[in-house]
Structure formats: structure tokens, C-alpha cells
Amino acid sequence: MMEIQWGQPMALITPQDGSIEHFSTIEKARYWLRRKWPTDDSNRDAALAQIDAAMECMTPVEEARHAFLVAALSAGYRAEHQREFA
């Protein structure tokens, strides 16, 4: 399977243990939403739907990336650059 790049890698600090996880492909974001996500809510579901649509070339990858970021923030993840402000 070909990996779909979705721009600059996104570095997120996990709410579970404070580790940093880098997301540089849509496939990794989808895997995390499906298998490792700490919440099961509407933001997660919306992100999965956007990612699936982008993988089928039905919506822009940028929309999937944005939906993933919204889901991440609502699940307690923080962008790595926000670490010093926490």
C-alpha cells in the first residue's frame, strides 16, 4: 500500500504518559484513531470519516488533517510546541 503524505509531520504529546508521537501519514493517523485513541466521541468519528474520504480521494487531505487535529485536541493531546506553556 502506498502511504499518503499529509504535509508537515504533526507532533502530539499523548495524554496517557506525555510521550511525543509524530504523525506524518494519513495511514498512521487512521491507525491511531482506530486502535490507540483514548476517547470514543463524535470528534474521533468525524476524523475517521474525513480520513477515510481522503484516502478514497473524495475530500482534500488537508480537511482530514484538520479533523484529526480537532479530535486530538478534544481527546487531551497537545501539540508539541505547546509543551512549554503547559
ABEGO torsion letter per residue (X at the ends): XBBBBAEBBBBBBBAAAGBBBBBABAAAAAAAAAAABABBBAAAAAAAAAAAAAAAGABBAAAAAAAAAAAAAAAGBBBAAAAAAX
